[in-house]
Structures are given as structure tokens and as C-alpha cells.
Amino acid sequence: MSLVVGFLGMTHLGLNSAVAGAERGHKIVCFDYESDYIASLRRANSFIEEPNLSKLLKKNLHLMNFTDCDEKLRQCDLVYIAADVDTDEHGASDLSPVETYLDTAIKNTNDETTLVVLSQVPPGFVRSHKKPNRQIAYQVETLIFGNAISRALNPERYIIGLDNADSKLPRELKSYLESHGNPPIFKMSYESAELAKTAINCCLVSSISTANMFAEICEHIGANWQDIVPALRADKRIGQYSYLSPGLGLSGGNLERDVKTVIEIANTFEAKANIAQSWLDHSNLRRNWPLEMIASHVFPENQSPVIGILGLTYKENTNSIKNSPSVKLIKELRKYKLQVYDPIISCDPAWHETIENKESVKQTCLGADVILIMTAWPEFHGLKCNKISRWMRGTVVIDPFSILNSADAHAAGLKHIVLGKKLK
């Protein structure tokens, strides 16, 4: 059943979801208030970086009506509110775009048209914004930066919130969901679905925090976390898909926001959320790891080092810098000479007045006393340690995610420092 489906908000969530819908053969109305951006999207140009997004956008452009005219929503069988929800430096969500788009959808569709809130919202949001005699559902979004299109096209499951768990799934919504490979659909109340998203992210935070805690212990006692991980994945109670890679705290904004949501809810009802607070505390500690490594292994011998940084985005395959450990580090190194390269974006001069944006890994390494590989871009996985050694002036490579092979690095005369492993 081919449908006309509307998506409001052409940011990361909305655009990737809309392109996936077109790839499944539906006609898509793509609405956004930014007229210049809509004009750009009509030419298949987007500021959003995702693997295969540009290719699929161009392929399905004939099925996608990009518009800033809200009356075009009247032709839709189903309408999604899909604006990204930004967070501030304290992890608080700005829900105003979601509220504005929801109001626009209600005013420009008839009572029979099902509206779906896809944006992540806190428990209680949908019910508090529900209008009498309107079909509104909440759908838990599961897109991951760097893998958004793949997950939008092939979801592992759907979590749908309705007025109550026994409510019938609207026909158009059921048809649209089943067109994406017929994954299992978990139907529940609004509040359960809204909290399910938060619970999923908190489980991920728990795994990340556990990995970080043990990685730090490994660095002190001489154990190697990379040796331990395969043994954990072989345990069926933990599993091969577990988040066991240590990192530099919680980045991207969404995970931290959900932990803070849990703490706020617990405080409201005088429940205990000490464990959630400990996740945030440990995350803040691990964010300082790169600076601590520079202080321990570079500053004692060189008080004015040239520092090379590879990677600015908070993770690979995205252009997002929300809570990026690399950006945080750059701001803390204002009085040092920095050379920076990222395959997608450039450093903002506001972060560091004298920073030098470089056009390649080689240019970043030339003359550097220390190199930090802050993002696990695929381009960096192919780096040759002997070349890095020749390009650099110094020998210290701080590689949190173990992009380089340690044996090759040591053979090339590099001092290779990774998370979860004691430096020999």
C-alpha cells in the first residue's frame, strides 16, 4: 500500500526518515520552515552527513516534495513530527520545535489523519499535547548518527505509544511500518513508549560506563581491555552486540539528556537514582583522559608542544560535534599550537584563535610533537605507523580507540597510548 507521508522538520531525524520512506516506495511531503534549506534540498543538497544519504536522496528525489507551504500537508495519509530535539550545556531539551511542528500538523490536516511524534520527548509529553478526536501516536526513534539510513530502512523493531496499550494501531501507520520489512511492533501507552526510549539509552550508558570503568582499571594494573572484550561477547548474558568499547565519556547529547531525565523523574517522586548520577560523574572524569595523557607524557619534556588532532566530530560518519571530546580538548588547549584535520568539517576559530585547519593527515602530523586520534574515521584506520613516525617531530600518539596497531606503532618508535591498556 503506497501512501503519502509527511515529515515535519528536515534535520537529521526528519531527513533520514523521509528518504527511507521514499526508498520504500512512498510519496513523501518534506516540510520545513527554512525556505533556503528547502530550496537546497530540492537540488538534493543537504548539510547533513550520513553514509548513503546523498545517494538515496538523489535516487528518490522524484518521490519527495520539499516544501515550506504547510497546506501541502493536507494531501498526506500520515504525518510525522520529526524535528531534532536539541539540548543545552546542561542536557535540558528544547521541545519548542516539536510543539510548533505538532501545532502546524494539527491545523493543516483533517481529524482522520494520523499524526506521529517521532522526535524524542519526555514521558507525559504526547498525552499533554493530545487534542480531542485526533489520532496521535508516539514512535520511538532508533536512528544512530553514522548509521541512520540503514536503521531507518531496516529497523530491528518498532515501539509505538498510543492512548492506551489496548488501542488499535491506526491502519495507515500499520501499513507504513510494515513496508519497512515487517519488523515486530511493540504497542503500549504513550508514557511507556516515551520511557522505553529513555530506558534503552540508560542501558547503553550502563554498558559504556562499565567498559570505561574497567578500561581505567586495566590502565593501572597492566591488563588489556581489548583482550577481555571478546570473552565478554561470548557470554550469552552480555552478547556480541553489547556496547563494550571504552570511550571519552558520553557524547552526542542524547544519552546524557536521558540520564538527566531519569534523575529528574526520580527526584520528583523521591525515588533513588544514585546509579544514574554516578554514570554522569564517571563520564565527566573520562572526558579529561586526553588532556591527562598529554600532561603525563608530553608536558614533562616539552612545555610548548605542537599538538596535532585528527578528528573533530563526536563520532565517525557524522558531521555532529555535540559534546565532542575533540572540541572540548581544543578549547582547553588555547595557549598551544594546534594542527587539526577532520574529513568532514573544519575547526571554528571561536574554539581556538590560532588553530590551523589542515587538509590531510600528513599535514597534521608534520612537525607535531604529539598526535591525538580523537575520532575513529575509516580514513584513519588505514594509517601506516612508519609514515606517522617520519612525519612527526615527537613520538607520542594518543589513540583512545586503538585505531593504530600497537605492535606496528612500537616498531615504528612511537609511544602509543590507548584507553584500557597500560603503557609499557
BASE-865573 format. One line per field, with one value per residue (C-alpha): residue number from 0; residue in one letter; x, y, z. Coordinates in nm, 3 decimals. Layout:
BEGIN
pos	NUM	...
code	A	...
east	X	...
north	Y	...
up	Z	...
//
This chain:
BEGIN
pos	0	1	2	3	4	5	6	7	8	9	10	11	12	13	14	15	16	17	18	19	20	21	22	23	24	25	26	27	28	29	30	31	32	33	34	35	36	37	38	39	40	41	42	43	44	45	46	47	48	49	50	51	52	53	54	55	56	57	58	59	60	61	62	63	64	65	66	67	68	69	70	71	72	73	74	75	76	77	78	79	80	81	82	83	84	85	86	87	88	89	90	91	92	93	94	95	96	97	98	99	100	101	102	103	104	105	106	107	108	109	110	111	112	113	114	115	116	117	118	119	120	121	122	123	124	125	126	127	128	129	130	131	132	133	134	135	136	137	138	139	140	141	142	143	144	145	146	147	148	149	150	151	152	153	154	155	156	157	158	159	160	161	162	163	164	165	166	167	168	169	170	171	172	173	174	175	176	177	178	179	180	181	182	183	184	185	186	187	188	189	190	191	192	193	194	195	196	197	198	199	200	201	202	203	204	205	206	207	208	209	210	211	212	213	214	215	216	217	218	219	220	221	222	223	224	225	226	227	228	229	230	231	232	233	234	235	236	237	238	239	240	241	242	243	244	245	246	247	248	249	250	251	252	253	254	255	256	257	258	259	260	261	262	263	264	265	266	267	268	269	270	271	272	273	274	275	276	277	278	279	280	281	282	283	284	285	286	287	288	289	290	291	292	293	294	295	296	297	298	299	300	301	302	303	304	305	306	307	308	309	310	311	312	313	314	315	316	317	318	319	320	321	322	323	324	325	326	327	328	329	330	331	332	333	334	335	336	337	338	339	340	341	342	343	344	345	346	347	348	349	350	351	352	353	354	355	356	357	358	359	360	361	362	363	364	365	366	367	368	369	370	371	372	373	374	375	376	377	378	379	380	381	382	383	384	385	386	387	388	389	390	391	392	393	394	395	396	397	398	399	400	401	402	403	404	405	406	407	408	409	410	411	412	413	414	415	416	417	418	419	420	421	422	423
code	M	S	L	V	V	G	F	L	G	M	T	H	L	G	L	N	S	A	V	A	G	A	E	R	G	H	K	I	V	C	F	D	Y	E	S	D	Y	I	A	S	L	R	R	A	N	S	F	I	E	E	P	N	L	S	K	L	L	K	K	N	L	H	L	M	N	F	T	D	C	D	E	K	L	R	Q	C	D	L	V	Y	I	A	A	D	V	D	T	D	E	H	G	A	S	D	L	S	P	V	E	T	Y	L	D	T	A	I	K	N	T	N	D	E	T	T	L	V	V	L	S	Q	V	P	P	G	F	V	R	S	H	K	K	P	N	R	Q	I	A	Y	Q	V	E	T	L	I	F	G	N	A	I	S	R	A	L	N	P	E	R	Y	I	I	G	L	D	N	A	D	S	K	L	P	R	E	L	K	S	Y	L	E	S	H	G	N	P	P	I	F	K	M	S	Y	E	S	A	E	L	A	K	T	A	I	N	C	C	L	V	S	S	I	S	T	A	N	M	F	A	E	I	C	E	H	I	G	A	N	W	Q	D	I	V	P	A	L	R	A	D	K	R	I	G	Q	Y	S	Y	L	S	P	G	L	G	L	S	G	G	N	L	E	R	D	V	K	T	V	I	E	I	A	N	T	F	E	A	K	A	N	I	A	Q	S	W	L	D	H	S	N	L	R	R	N	W	P	L	E	M	I	A	S	H	V	F	P	E	N	Q	S	P	V	I	G	I	L	G	L	T	Y	K	E	N	T	N	S	I	K	N	S	P	S	V	K	L	I	K	E	L	R	K	Y	K	L	Q	V	Y	D	P	I	I	S	C	D	P	A	W	H	E	T	I	E	N	K	E	S	V	K	Q	T	C	L	G	A	D	V	I	L	I	M	T	A	W	P	E	F	H	G	L	K	C	N	K	I	S	R	W	M	R	G	T	V	V	I	D	P	F	S	I	L	N	S	A	D	A	H	A	A	G	L	K	H	I	V	L	G	K	K	L	K
east	0.000	0.167	0.096	0.155	0.355	0.451	0.763	0.793	1.147	1.426	1.707	1.890	1.592	1.338	1.551	1.689	1.343	1.188	1.449	1.397	1.021	1.077	1.316	1.030	0.816	0.600	0.538	0.686	0.597	0.900	0.814	1.045	1.013	1.360	1.288	1.654	1.720	1.411	1.538	1.872	1.705	1.511	1.853	1.945	2.189	2.189	2.418	2.367	2.642	2.538	2.660	2.438	2.212	2.319	2.293	1.943	1.826	1.918	1.773	1.433	1.405	1.110	0.909	0.994	0.810	1.023	0.810	0.776	0.400	0.213	-0.104	0.073	0.025	-0.346	-0.268	-0.095	-0.235	0.008	0.218	0.534	0.666	1.037	1.236	1.565	1.548	1.849	1.994	2.175	2.502	2.308	2.138	1.796	1.581	1.438	1.095	0.965	1.029	0.834	0.543	0.545	0.551	0.280	0.058	0.123	0.031	-0.292	-0.401	-0.325	-0.467	-0.815	-0.932	-0.886	-0.517	-0.290	-0.013	0.300	0.552	0.888	1.100	1.227	1.016	0.997	0.728	0.393	0.458	0.227	-0.070	-0.040	-0.045	-0.316	-0.624	-0.978	-1.085	-0.731	-0.533	-0.184	0.082	0.436	0.705	1.041	1.314	1.614	1.843	2.213	2.445	2.669	2.423	2.090	1.974	2.048	1.849	1.562	1.535	1.580	1.451	1.501	1.162	0.908	0.791	0.460	0.284	-0.094	-0.367	-0.360	-0.190	-0.513	-0.575	-0.579	-0.286	-0.411	-0.440	-0.212	0.057	0.045	0.076	0.369	0.560	0.510	0.650	0.992	1.043	0.764	0.963	0.794	0.575	0.557	0.238	0.199	0.076	0.227	0.411	0.552	0.684	0.833	1.006	1.116	1.339	1.496	1.541	1.714	1.962	2.026	2.106	2.357	2.502	2.536	2.736	2.954	3.018	3.107	3.351	3.509	3.545	3.722	3.934	4.064	4.145	4.330	4.547	4.665	4.721	4.866	4.559	4.440	4.070	4.086	4.178	3.885	3.613	3.596	3.546	3.256	3.093	3.100	2.885	2.520	2.407	2.608	2.623	2.809	2.630	2.699	2.849	3.187	3.420	3.558	3.524	3.573	3.254	2.904	2.895	2.628	2.390	2.108	2.244	2.337	1.993	1.816	2.024	1.935	1.568	1.576	1.741	1.479	1.190	1.340	1.391	1.031	0.894	1.173	1.296	1.662	1.872	2.220	2.348	2.237	2.421	2.734	2.719	2.732	3.012	3.224	3.153	3.290	3.604	3.675	3.629	3.951	4.155	4.320	4.435	4.563	4.766	4.922	5.003	5.164	5.353	5.425	5.440	5.717	5.959	5.807	5.614	5.530	5.446	5.293	4.978	4.813	4.447	4.281	3.901	3.657	3.314	3.192	3.196	3.274	3.038	2.859	2.912	2.777	3.006	2.751	2.952	3.252	3.555	3.778	3.616	3.634	4.005	4.073	3.912	4.127	4.448	4.404	4.762	4.921	4.981	4.727	4.709	4.372	4.221	3.876	3.744	3.410	3.429	3.677	3.757	3.564	3.808	3.596	3.723	4.089	4.220	4.547	4.443	4.547	4.299	4.492	4.382	4.528	4.663	5.016	4.991	4.856	5.142	5.425	5.628	5.388	5.524	5.211	4.919	4.573	4.333	4.005	3.752	3.751	3.707	3.754	4.028	4.237	4.219	4.448	4.727	5.080	5.273	5.610	5.483	5.341	5.676	5.862	5.619	5.618	5.882	5.787	5.687	5.368	5.044	4.735	4.487	4.184	4.001	4.309	4.290	4.657	4.811	5.013	5.284	5.334	5.338	5.604	5.810	5.799	5.931	5.601	5.475	5.123	4.867	4.517	4.219	4.212	4.579	4.876	5.161	5.470
north	0.000	0.320	0.620	0.994	1.053	1.390	1.462	1.792	1.907	1.835	1.798	1.468	1.263	1.403	1.394	1.043	0.908	1.079	0.943	0.593	0.627	0.728	0.436	0.209	0.349	0.608	0.964	1.197	1.556	1.711	2.028	2.277	2.647	2.730	2.831	2.848	2.499	2.363	2.514	2.342	2.006	2.034	2.024	1.721	1.927	1.877	1.991	1.653	1.391	1.025	0.721	0.671	0.966	1.178	0.884	0.782	1.142	1.189	0.850	0.922	1.295	1.233	1.094	1.377	1.709	1.955	2.247	2.537	2.556	2.391	2.349	2.069	1.854	1.824	1.563	1.330	0.999	1.000	1.281	1.253	1.526	1.456	1.759	1.700	1.789	1.998	2.003	2.280	2.252	2.112	1.839	2.009	1.955	2.234	2.099	2.417	2.298	1.978	2.177	2.419	2.143	1.947	2.256	2.306	1.943	1.964	2.284	2.155	1.801	1.664	1.466	1.131	1.187	1.007	1.218	1.053	1.219	1.072	1.332	1.218	1.367	1.311	1.094	1.272	1.497	1.335	1.294	1.654	1.773	1.537	1.706	1.561	1.345	1.339	1.022	1.081	0.815	0.824	0.624	0.562	0.679	0.449	0.630	0.636	0.907	0.748	0.465	0.647	0.543	0.175	0.171	0.372	0.126	-0.192	-0.134	-0.418	-0.340	-0.063	0.075	0.259	0.459	0.504	0.645	0.309	-0.025	-0.181	0.086	-0.033	0.066	0.317	0.148	0.388	0.374	-0.007	-0.022	0.222	0.038	-0.299	-0.163	-0.145	-0.520	-0.619	-0.591	-0.671	-0.393	-0.336	-0.146	0.031	0.351	0.690	0.704	0.352	0.420	0.756	0.597	0.297	0.524	0.666	0.316	0.195	0.481	0.431	0.064	0.179	0.428	0.150	-0.062	0.230	0.330	-0.027	-0.053	0.280	0.183	-0.144	0.017	0.263	-0.022	-0.200	0.106	0.086	-0.287	-0.389	-0.574	-0.518	-0.439	-0.534	-0.889	-0.907	-0.782	-1.098	-1.311	-1.092	-1.101	-1.482	-1.474	-1.505	-1.290	-1.000	-1.077	-0.991	-0.658	-0.510	-0.163	-0.267	-0.019	0.235	0.599	0.957	0.996	1.040	1.239	1.347	1.483	1.225	0.973	1.239	1.401	1.072	1.005	1.351	1.285	0.973	1.168	1.445	1.198	1.011	1.334	1.440	1.121	1.079	0.760	0.660	0.732	0.726	0.489	0.727	1.016	0.801	0.745	1.120	1.165	0.894	1.033	1.372	1.207	1.015	1.327	1.459	1.150	1.300	1.609	1.392	1.186	1.500	1.625	1.292	1.203	1.532	1.834	1.697	1.709	1.984	2.279	2.424	2.126	2.138	1.927	1.750	1.646	1.402	1.417	1.681	1.515	1.329	1.002	0.882	0.909	1.220	1.595	1.641	1.793	1.788	1.726	1.630	1.529	1.671	2.016	2.014	1.932	2.206	2.467	2.353	2.386	2.750	2.855	2.578	2.550	2.309	2.145	1.984	1.767	1.615	1.457	1.642	1.967	2.242	2.391	2.702	2.991	3.067	2.743	2.839	3.166	3.034	2.687	2.566	2.363	2.113	1.931	1.588	1.355	1.414	1.792	1.749	1.520	1.723	1.882	1.768	1.665	1.466	1.334	1.261	1.046	1.173	1.029	0.677	0.782	0.495	0.701	0.682	0.302	0.269	0.487	0.347	0.390	0.417	0.713	0.885	0.839	1.001	1.295	1.376	1.560	1.383	1.023	1.035	0.915	0.929	0.690	0.638	0.395	0.193	0.285	0.203	-0.138	-0.119	-0.358	-0.158	0.166	0.042	-0.097	0.249	0.405	0.559	0.587	0.450	0.534	0.379	0.350	0.032	-0.060	0.022	0.190	-0.031
up	0.000	-0.122	0.100	0.100	0.418	0.561	0.766	0.953	1.029	0.781	1.033	1.092	1.211	0.967	0.652	0.705	0.793	0.489	0.249	0.391	0.335	-0.027	-0.075	0.037	-0.244	-0.066	-0.178	0.081	0.169	0.339	0.531	0.698	0.780	0.641	0.281	0.175	0.310	0.134	-0.192	-0.134	-0.066	-0.390	-0.558	-0.344	-0.137	0.240	0.521	0.693	0.653	0.665	0.468	0.157	0.243	-0.055	-0.297	-0.182	-0.171	-0.538	-0.631	-0.473	-0.541	-0.775	-0.482	-0.242	-0.235	-0.037	0.073	0.316	0.246	0.534	0.325	0.133	0.443	0.362	0.096	0.346	0.473	0.766	0.917	1.129	1.357	1.320	1.434	1.613	1.982	2.077	2.427	2.610	2.803	3.099	2.895	2.900	2.590	2.377	2.287	2.124	1.763	1.833	1.977	1.684	1.422	1.605	1.610	1.236	1.164	1.364	1.188	0.838	0.848	0.899	1.201	1.023	0.952	1.198	1.348	1.484	1.714	1.615	1.795	2.133	2.409	2.787	2.950	2.955	2.653	2.397	2.630	2.746	2.382	2.255	2.111	2.140	1.845	1.695	1.632	1.770	1.820	1.956	1.780	1.944	1.706	1.683	1.439	1.523	1.396	1.133	1.061	1.027	0.681	0.738	1.063	0.911	0.623	0.829	1.183	1.431	1.591	1.639	1.974	1.940	2.209	2.191	2.417	2.595	2.536	2.404	2.141	1.781	1.563	1.301	0.960	0.769	1.035	1.044	0.665	0.662	0.935	0.767	0.440	0.612	0.629	0.867	1.194	1.529	1.668	2.045	2.128	2.464	2.628	2.550	2.881	2.848	2.498	2.596	2.895	2.686	2.476	2.789	2.933	2.615	2.630	3.000	2.937	2.674	2.922	3.177	2.930	2.824	3.185	3.280	2.989	3.081	3.446	3.367	3.094	3.353	3.591	3.310	3.253	3.614	3.670	3.332	3.198	2.839	2.795	2.426	2.530	2.773	2.534	2.311	2.622	2.734	2.391	2.403	2.719	2.610	2.903	2.761	2.389	2.072	2.016	2.359	2.397	2.535	2.368	2.615	2.518	2.629	2.829	2.692	2.368	2.121	2.386	2.373	2.622	2.874	2.835	2.910	3.219	3.348	3.268	3.488	3.770	3.746	3.750	4.044	4.238	4.171	4.327	4.587	4.420	4.420	4.110	4.261	3.995	3.717	3.883	3.906	3.528	3.472	3.724	3.562	3.215	3.321	3.453	3.131	2.916	3.069	2.972	2.658	2.849	3.134	2.886	2.737	3.087	3.181	2.863	2.681	2.914	3.142	2.847	2.635	2.777	2.432	2.212	1.866	1.901	1.608	1.637	1.397	1.408	1.534	1.522	1.829	1.631	1.281	0.979	1.103	1.099	1.453	1.716	2.000	2.322	2.108	2.323	2.050	2.061	2.441	2.425	2.170	2.392	2.685	2.480	2.381	2.459	2.250	1.878	1.728	1.386	1.312	1.040	1.003	0.678	0.703	0.898	0.990	1.327	1.425	1.502	1.810	1.968	1.939	1.795	1.647	1.537	1.190	0.985	0.776	0.459	0.530	0.797	0.671	0.705	1.059	1.160	1.006	1.284	1.559	1.898	1.981	1.776	1.915	1.710	1.854	1.606	1.461	1.098	0.846	0.678	0.995	1.019	0.717	0.858	0.848	1.171	1.000	0.795	1.103	1.274	0.983	0.963	1.335	1.530	1.851	1.924	2.135	1.974	2.196	2.034	2.267	2.037	1.933	1.565	1.511	1.566	1.888	1.770	1.449	1.646	1.884	1.596	1.437	1.756	1.863	2.220	2.161	2.433	2.421	2.652	2.860	2.827	3.045	2.860	2.858
//
